[in-house]
Amino acid sequence: MGHDITILIGGSAGQGIQTIGSLLSGICHKSGLFIFSYDDFQSRIRGGHSFHLLRISNQPLSAPNILPDILVAMDQNSYDQHHDRLTDRGVVLLNGKHPDDPKTAQTGSQGPTGAGRTLHLNLEELAKEAGGKIVANTVAAGAVAAILGTGFSLVRQEIAHQFGPRGEKIEKMNLSAAERGYEAGRDYPFDHALEFTGSGKDRVVMSGARAAALGALAADCRFFPFYPMSPGTPIITHLASFADQVPIVVEQAEDEIAAVNMAIGASFAGVRSLTATSGGGFSLMVEGLGLAGISETPIVIINAQRPGPATGLATRTAQADLLFAIHASQDEFPRFVFAPGSVLSAFHAVKKAVMLADKFQVPAIVLMDQYLVDSAMTEPKEFDLGDAHKPFLQTDAATAEAQVSQGETYQRYRFTKEGISPRIPPCTGAGLVRVAGNEHTVTGFPDENPETRNAMVDKRFAKLGAMKQAMAMPSVFSADSEFFLAGWGSTRGCIMEACLTLRQEGINVGWILFEDIWPLNKQALTDLLAHKKLVMVEGNATCQLGTLIHSVTGVDYVSCVRKYDGRPMYPAFIIEKVRQLQGVTQ
Amino acid sequence: MKQSRFDTQHENQWCPGCGNFGILSAMKQAFESQNLAPEDLLLVGGIGQAGKTPQYIQGNMLHGLHGRALAMATGVKIANHDLRVVVSAGDGDCYGEGGNHFLAAIRRNLDITLLVHNNQVYGLTKGQASPTTALGTVTKIQDNGTTSDPFNPVATALAAGASFVARGFSGNTDQLKDLIVNAMSHQGFAMIDIFQPCVSFNKINTHAWYKDRVYNLADTNHDPADLAQALNLALDQGTDKIPTGLIFQQEKKPFHRRLAPLQNQSLVTYPFNPKAITAILEQG
């Protein structure tokens, strides 16, 4: 039976609330529990209000929860904003002096162990005793560990793990801070059924950003040109951290247009390249996307979506670029679009995108979003190398020279049945590699002849059949359900949890979840969806996947749950909406 | 024009009498004189009449988007800095649409040769003002005369820290050929701004107009190692004379030497290292 606890840690930017979360998550992970964490923050470096959500369970988690059992309010504002969402059993740790007690105190009608009580802790005061106000967050982490009853040795271990590398002085100060917090919190236990006695050694806690970065490395991507833009930046930050271990180049471009064109240049020269951005940067990259399309140069773009248009909500989340990603650029060419639904999926989707882009010589887009990039969750250690790194590019010029010896010139765009021409890097021998963004002949010379144009468009689209075969069908749960929650990308885990909860309530609902988005296999999808009632669950205002499914298969959705407020999709939100929709679907 | 192994069979689409022909000829001569073969060369082009240049030269070619040739060349050189890259772009392409990339490529000291065909007008789009068009010039669009001051590419390049800056003239192919050879042997960003007449749309800066004004810096006591002198030349608007030749050159670490993994080999030549990647994956 699954038990879970949600901790909401609120404060202003600069108070180190993520550190509290990461200490607690480290403790829980190492004692065998599963975690899911999410950061909700504003577009500012100091002040304002941010919060970190940490959900802990003895069963695997795939979604966050917004209803806290433990609210850690680093300031009064955080208390004011979140205390009315406390669960029935909820308790509060509030930073600041209690009005009646200069040191610490608890309030609430039910005594130190009752629900709804507030433990007042003057965190800065305790931190100063430990060596500096800066460790107030570690005091809070210690206090929460005590409230959870983790035992202090786990805390000590995690402090050593996280602060040890930063020197003895810093580690000691944090340990002292944690001790003070733990002391203060130990008389206020929170009753729960979780045990901190297991081991997380076969599992890993990872963010979507890091998983995407690992996927790129596993697929032998070596060049990462980018221009900073939230929420795409963390993916590149993770990649940069590996630059001393493997030969990769992370280059901050002068703008996103440069980034995508650099990726094309490097890919042309034989190095797999990937860039990450958000919708605004992706908009700037669109002409380059088309260049990759017509020049048949593989590139991968990760669009970590945020609400738009224009600046929109810079640090928030959205799923509103699906149709844009599929249609971006003038005219038509084949491309891949993926939308991973979990941290582990992000790893596999990026790996697959890089591999397939190279195999088919097309651009690939991976749609993530702020929610997936900034969420960390416990995943099984299944981040395997695989064989996506194996090259399709022929590096030894043998192809070209063989052709030359037959009296031909190397043809970069040679017609083949599959539409894929053997690709070699430039300057590797007698075969001249000529690549153009103009419509071109087989040797890459610009040509306006209508027959050439038709032949080249047909050549590029000849890849489409095999590209569709490379795409996984959506996953279907409980295929004979009365209706289905249908969604795509990062909301996968929320939809699954909502679905399972609704089924426990006796509602006959299944799910249909898409991760490999484009190109869609029309016939297979039409067969799969025939006679199914779809309730779309999407992070946009117009049901973009529903629209796409309808346009491809003719299957229309019966209703939709939409969320476009910039905040993540929580299971509770879906559950409530679906209950309201019951009249429509039954 | 004499035959060259860099000739292509494709029809040249430039207007008869275009200054581009002089540049094309100087390029081929420069490649020949370095004993290069077509397979040794990567020609990168932007969009515009100048951007078409790589089509008319036998060699490897990367012909991309308007304004973005330098960005693509940056990616190429990061992937494989051993490639010999010559970028051809026009004044609109390089200084207008691609201005940001121009500055960034200089700052990186990217090890390439950039030839800017500067005819002070947009040719392929039929005669609009370019960034280098003189203030007040009347065009079909700017029919009361242009209203922006002209861009000074040489002064801008010097101010941004370019390590090789030269000016050529399409009417002096011997000098231009030598400049291209020097530019290609320079370690770092080598730019030649090349004045050329546009016979179709620029009725002011004609071949004769240039002929009356150009002089060769090699015939003067100009010292290309002297940045102040170079800037003075670039900023001197008082005389009606146009200096051509090498304006400035300094030694400066090229971009790939600034990147740790590229010190001993190019990025593309590293074998994939499954052990190192697996270690990273296992560490999580």
Chai-1 contact restraints between the chains, C-beta under 6 A:
chainA,res_idxA,chainB,res_idxB,connection_type,confidence,min_distance_angstrom,max_distance_angstrom,comment,restraint_id
A,V204,B,G284,contact,1.0,0.0,6.0,A-B,restraint_1
A,M206,B,G284,contact,1.0,0.0,6.0,A-B,restraint_2
A,L214,B,L281,contact,1.0,0.0,6.0,A-B,restraint_3
A,L217,B,I277,contact,1.0,0.0,6.0,A-B,restraint_4
A,A218,B,I277,contact,1.0,0.0,6.0,A-B,restraint_5
A,D220,B,F272,contact,1.0,0.0,6.0,A-B,restraint_6
A,R222,B,L267,contact,1.0,0.0,6.0,A-B,restraint_7
A,F223,B,I78,contact,1.0,0.0,6.0,A-B,restraint_8
A,F242,B,I280,contact,1.0,0.0,6.0,A-B,restraint_9
A,Q245,B,A276,contact,1.0,0.0,6.0,A-B,restraint_10
A,V246,B,A276,contact,1.0,0.0,6.0,A-B,restraint_11
A,P247,B,P261,contact,1.0,0.0,6.0,A-B,restraint_12
A,P247,B,Y270,contact,1.0,0.0,6.0,A-B,restraint_13
A,V249,B,I78,contact,1.0,0.0,6.0,A-B,restraint_14
A,V249,B,L259,contact,1.0,0.0,6.0,A-B,restraint_15
A,E254,B,N100,contact,1.0,0.0,6.0,A-B,restraint_16
A,E254,B,A104,contact,1.0,0.0,6.0,A-B,restraint_17
A,D255,B,N100,contact,1.0,0.0,6.0,A-B,restraint_18
A,A258,B,A71,contact,1.0,0.0,6.0,A-B,restraint_19
A,A258,B,H101,contact,1.0,0.0,6.0,A-B,restraint_20
A,N261,B,R68,contact,1.0,0.0,6.0,A-B,restraint_21
A,N261,B,A71,contact,1.0,0.0,6.0,A-B,restraint_22
A,N261,B,M72,contact,1.0,0.0,6.0,A-B,restraint_23
A,M262,B,A71,contact,1.0,0.0,6.0,A-B,restraint_24
A,M262,B,T74,contact,1.0,0.0,6.0,A-B,restraint_25
A,M262,B,G75,contact,1.0,0.0,6.0,A-B,restraint_26
A,I264,B,M72,contact,1.0,0.0,6.0,A-B,restraint_27
A,G265,B,M72,contact,1.0,0.0,6.0,A-B,restraint_28
A,G265,B,G75,contact,1.0,0.0,6.0,A-B,restraint_29
A,G265,B,V76,contact,1.0,0.0,6.0,A-B,restraint_30
A,A266,B,G75,contact,1.0,0.0,6.0,A-B,restraint_31
A,A266,B,I78,contact,1.0,0.0,6.0,A-B,restraint_32
A,A266,B,A79,contact,1.0,0.0,6.0,A-B,restraint_33
A,F268,B,L62,contact,1.0,0.0,6.0,A-B,restraint_34
A,A269,B,V76,contact,1.0,0.0,6.0,A-B,restraint_35
A,A269,B,A79,contact,1.0,0.0,6.0,A-B,restraint_36
A,A269,B,N80,contact,1.0,0.0,6.0,A-B,restraint_37
A,G270,B,V268,contact,1.0,0.0,6.0,A-B,restraint_38
A,V271,B,A79,contact,1.0,0.0,6.0,A-B,restraint_39
A,V271,B,L267,contact,1.0,0.0,6.0,A-B,restraint_40
A,V271,B,V268,contact,1.0,0.0,6.0,A-B,restraint_41
A,E287,B,L65,contact,1.0,0.0,6.0,A-B,restraint_42
A,L291,B,G64,contact,1.0,0.0,6.0,A-B,restraint_43
A,L291,B,L65,contact,1.0,0.0,6.0,A-B,restraint_44
A,F383,B,L281,contact,1.0,0.0,6.0,A-B,restraint_45
A,L385,B,P274,contact,1.0,0.0,6.0,A-B,restraint_46
A,L385,B,T278,contact,1.0,0.0,6.0,A-B,restraint_47
A,H389,B,F272,contact,1.0,0.0,6.0,A-B,restraint_48
A,P426,B,L42,contact,1.0,0.0,6.0,A-B,restraint_49
A,P426,B,N60,contact,1.0,0.0,6.0,A-B,restraint_50
A,C427,B,L42,contact,1.0,0.0,6.0,A-B,restraint_51
A,C427,B,N60,contact,1.0,0.0,6.0,A-B,restraint_52
A,C427,B,L83,contact,1.0,0.0,6.0,A-B,restraint_53
A,A430,B,E39,contact,1.0,0.0,6.0,A-B,restraint_54
A,L432,B,N60,contact,1.0,0.0,6.0,A-B,restraint_55
A,V433,B,N60,contact,1.0,0.0,6.0,A-B,restraint_56
A,R434,B,M61,contact,1.0,0.0,6.0,A-B,restraint_57
A,V435,B,L62,contact,1.0,0.0,6.0,A-B,restraint_58
A,A436,B,H63,contact,1.0,0.0,6.0,A-B,restraint_59
A,G437,B,G64,contact,1.0,0.0,6.0,A-B,restraint_60
A,G437,B,L65,contact,1.0,0.0,6.0,A-B,restraint_61
A,F445,B,H10,contact,1.0,0.0,6.0,A-B,restraint_62
